[in-house]
Amino acid sequence: MTGYMVSRSRLRHNLQVLRQRADGTPIWAVVKGNGYGLGTQALAEFLLAEGITRFCVTEPADAAKLAALPGAAREILMLRETVDPDELRALLEHGVLLTVGSSAAADAAEAAARACGHPARVHLKIDTGMGRYGFFPDETEALLPLFARDALHICGIYTHFNCAFGDAALTNREFDAFCAAVARLRAAGKDVGTVHCCNSAAFLRFNRMKLDGVRLGSALLGRMPFPTELQPVGYVQTRIDALHTVPAGHSTGYSALWTAKRQTTLAILPVGWFHGFNVSCQPDRSRRCDGLRAALSGLKDMLRPRRLTVEINGVPCPIVGAIGMLHCAADVTGLSCAPGDPVVMQLNPLHRNELPVVFTD
């Protein structure tokens, strides 16, 4: 069987590390993007069993899944702003906290709340730099009337940093602007409820930003762009489909990008780019750090191409030739192996496609 194997023990380790660092600050588990590729419901079930009762989603369907799970009472925050009446009605029926970052969103939430017969609980969104949803920090005067709307119960306020994994100075400026906006609302006598701003990167890099809660997603999976105590929780497990020995001068894969310099034994593996193998997110070259990193990485690959490896019978083996849609080939010359032997491969679960997720101990 080929599947994406998820280690419960590693998830549990990551959660323990994060809880220790949070030091009592509530953790909101972000399970957007199909639970970062692990499955929204499966990941939430694990976290509920471990005592996590606060979740963040971006889709009403995911909120409905979480609300239907048995177990402890839970809070669910919809991170995406919406004015769609059907989405709002579904969210309110499940008691989901709404994001309001504009007058239009406030009006739509109020109308949906009146239609449902009970107030909408909302978290206000402040745009400190991400530029997607949110009131600007200097618009606090415009926020004051929202607190007087009886169909809206404002119980939180938050922002989302745009470069917490890279630009520390920018992130600190965003944090200060957010805190100033919160302070102005409190000075006007408004109870803003839960105040939160940390994503995984900000939580791990800036201890002063924990506030009333932290939103953690990538950190749970141990997938961070800088060194941490966290452990990657998953890998692809598959088996050798076939062994194929090719003579010197023979190629494998599309476009003949690799040619054997000697007689070579190839292990043919049933995983390709369609499944997410060697697929990565495109770097955001508008950010200086990503642009420079992408340029240097491209130059390095030209001078000395990276060797992608898989593990066969515990031994790293290089992938050769172009990775196909559904197959790839590994050089196993001299290795004792046979069709059916186990293979371990690494891929980003966000790009996982048509590979079943299997939770293991």
Buried (B, 14 or more C-beta within 10 A) or exposed (E): EBBBBBBBEBBBBBBEBBBEBBEEBBBBBBBBBBBBBBBBBBBBBBBBEBEBBBBBBBBBEBBBBBBEEEEEEBBBBBBBBBBEEEBBBBBBBBBBBBBBBBEEBBBBBBBBBEEBEEBBBBBBBBBBBBEEBBBEBEEBEEBEEBBEBEBBBBBBBBBBBBBBBBBEEBBBEBBEBBBEBBEBBEEEEBEBBBBBBBBBBBBBBBEEBBBBBBBBBBBBBBBBEEEBEBBBBBBBBBBBBBBEEBEEEBBBBEEEEBBBEEEBBBBBBBBBBBBBBBBEEEBEEEBEBBEEBBEEEEEEEEEEEEEBBBBBBEEEBEBBBBBBEBBBBBBBEEBEBEEEBEBBBBBBBBBBEEBEBEBEE
